[in-house]
Amino acid sequence: MPVTTKSTINEGQTGYITMAFTDANNNAVSVSSLTYKLSDNITGNNIAAGNITSINNNSYTFELTPAMNPIINNNANNEEHVLTIDATYESNKHTTGAFKFDVINLHYHNAPTS
């Protein structure tokens, strides 16, 4: 599962990351479950974590809910967040990936100027 090109999302907006699962030889594999961790890349603050079971497919679209796209530092115009995935296939094998994206601070961009 390679790292995807970095994209952007507005704070509080719903977003989606579609993952395609592959093994070390880049062959598609059907994963049974995955664990995820979403964090702010600068502060390391954990935003969300969990498990998703019963996938049984070689791809999955992960939904980033509005609560998963907060701004940690209100003085920054954007923040880099990272979604880390560990997916299980063939009972005990794993494929991993990290998806980085910028969350745009709308309040910073809409703040009145002096």
N, C-alpha and C positions, 0 to 999 in steps of 0.2 A: 504494500500500500504506500505509494510515494507521497511525498509532501506536495500539496497543491500550490498553485500560484496564489500569492497573497491578494486578498480582495478587501473591500470595505463594507461596513454596515453602519447604519445610523443607530445611536443609542436607543434602546427600548424598542427596536424594530425586530420583527420575526425574520429569521434567516435560515438557510438550508445549506448543508454540506453533503454532497453525494459522494460516497466512498465505494471504490471497487477493490475487492480483496484479492490479493495475490500471494503466492508463496515465494521462497527465496529464488526460485527459477522464473519468476514472473508469470506463473500459471495461475489462472483463476481458481480460487478455492471457495467453497461454501462454508460460511462461518455459522456457528450455532449461537454464539453470544458475544457480547463485547462489554468492556468497561470503559468509562470515559472520565476525563478530568478536564475542566475548563478553568483556566487561570489567566490573570493579568501577567503578561510576560516581563514587565519592568519590576513591579512590586512583589510578584510571586503569590499574591493573594488568590486563594482558591475561590472561584465563583460558583462552581457546581461540580458534582461528581455523581456517578451512579453506574448501574448495570442495566443492560438491555438483553433480554433472553428471547429465545424462539425466533431467531432471524432466519436461519436455514436458507441462505441465499448468498450469492457472490457479490452482491451490492446492497447498499443501505443508504437511505437519505436521513441524515440526522437533522432534527429540527432544533434550531437555536431560538428558544422562546424569548419574549421581550425581557423577562427577568434575567436571562443569561447574557444580556448585552448592556450592562450598566457602565457608567463612567466611574472609575475609582478615584481619579485625580481631577477635580473640577477645574483646575487651572491649566489643563492640557487641552489642546485642540483635538487630539485623538489619542487613542491608546492601542497598543498591540496586545491582542488576546490570543491564546493558543489552546486548541482542543487536542488533547492527546488521547489516542485510541489504542486499546489492546484487545484484539479480536481472537477468539478461540475457534480452531477448526480441527477436524480429525481427533476429537477427544482431548488431546493434550498438546497440540501445536498452536503457535501464536503468530499473528502478523500484526505489526504496529505501524502507527503513523502519527504525524503531528500536522495540524492545519492552523496556520497563522493568518490572522485577519485584523484589520484596523477597525476600531469602533470610533465613530465620529461623534464628538461632543457638540451637540446641537446648541446647547446653551452658550458655549464659548463662541461659536460662530455667529450667534444671534445677539450677543451682548452689545449694548450701546457703546459707541465710541465717543471719546471726549473731544 
